[in-house]
Amino acid sequence: MARIPLARPVISEEMVQAMAQALRDERLVMGESVFRFEDEFARYVGTDHAVSVSSGTDALTLAMLAMNVRAREVITTPFSFVATATSVVHAGATPIFADVLADGNIDPSEVMPTRDTAAVLPVHLYGNPARMDEIAEAAPNVRIIEDACQAHGASYKGRKCGAIGDAGCFSFYTTKNMTVGGDGGMVTTNDERLANDLRKLRDCGRVSRYEHDVFGFTSRLNTANAAFGRVQLRHLDEWNERRRALARRYSERLKDVMEIKLPTLGTRDAVPVFHLFVVRCDDRDSLARYLGENGVETAVHYPIPIHLQPAYRDAYGFARGSYPASERMADTALSLPLFPEMEEGQVDEVCRLVIEHYGGKG
Ligand SMILES: Cc1ncc(COP(=O)(O)O)c(C=O)c1O
């Protein structure tokens, strides 16, 4: 096992107890904790509604199904976790890719809607807010769905990610900035009709116990997971603050390593939450190997851009060269360890090894 892991969820006795109590005292599915978690999450993000579902992928898919994007197009980024684009396909639409900027977020000048565009789906990659104003300007009168699966608590011009577009989609998978102790997801929105449609879609299309007026799914968040998530949510701000402090420490210690490009620490307008701390370098694989040999776990998010995934090459005929900025990101990005319980000394140790790798004195 690596001496310094890439990520580690915080799991406290309080979270385990909350889960156990929900299992003992509540309905296992659609128990009270689910609705409380939704209310608390909506309040946290700053939207009127939050509808829980069983994953981030389902949050995206159901949001787009509820917006009826079927047989139309959704503009999104090729540089994300594959689920971003796959959810477009599940919703019956065609993903149209727009290449990215140097920070990995979608380039608004590449967002070029047509008559067939049903929505734009930007991702707040690594927890760093996408340029939402420019995206909205590039796509007036087009629905915007935020993939905030890596951006719990991040903010853009004073608003939380997930509260800026028509809907925000979150994942609570175990490595995210907060988890429900397994898979889970949430859609945030101010649109009451959309929220009501989502509540039906996630629950078998139910309008009442035995009446179903749409073709729904079984995509509910389990009560025990919601109870776990409620406790995590109370710690989210403190954990994000810790992530930012560790990111600043990395940046300070690595600032003179010319071979490495550091991520933005944010601006007054865009406050990131460092779901991942991703550096870029030309000899990425060799640096990763060196760190690995010395007990530091790293990862690549993402080594294959979505358009070059076999499923997408086969379905849409993409080839290398289609989205050069994304391909370059895929070749150079390296995620260094970052998690709330990481110690300063561990950051220093990673930095020492990086500097040593480049022949300096760590
Ligand atoms: C940007 C992004 N979109 C979508 C997803 C899908 O979320 P889930 O794994 O909960 O389905 C994830 C996370 O895995 C993600 O990081």
The ligand as an ORCA input file, in Angstrom:
! r2SCAN-3c Opt
* xyz 0 1
  C     -17.242     15.002    -13.749
  C     -18.033     13.769    -13.386
  N     -19.224     13.562    -13.979
  C     -19.975     12.498    -13.668
  C     -19.567     11.574    -12.734
  C     -20.441     10.381    -12.478
  O     -20.769     10.223    -11.138
  P     -21.074      8.751    -10.549
  O     -19.774      8.009    -10.513
  O     -21.627      9.025     -9.198
  O     -22.056      8.113    -11.450
  C     -18.343     11.769    -12.072
  C     -17.835     10.885    -11.025
  O     -17.640      9.758    -11.005
  C     -17.544     12.879    -12.432
  O     -16.367     13.078    -11.847
*
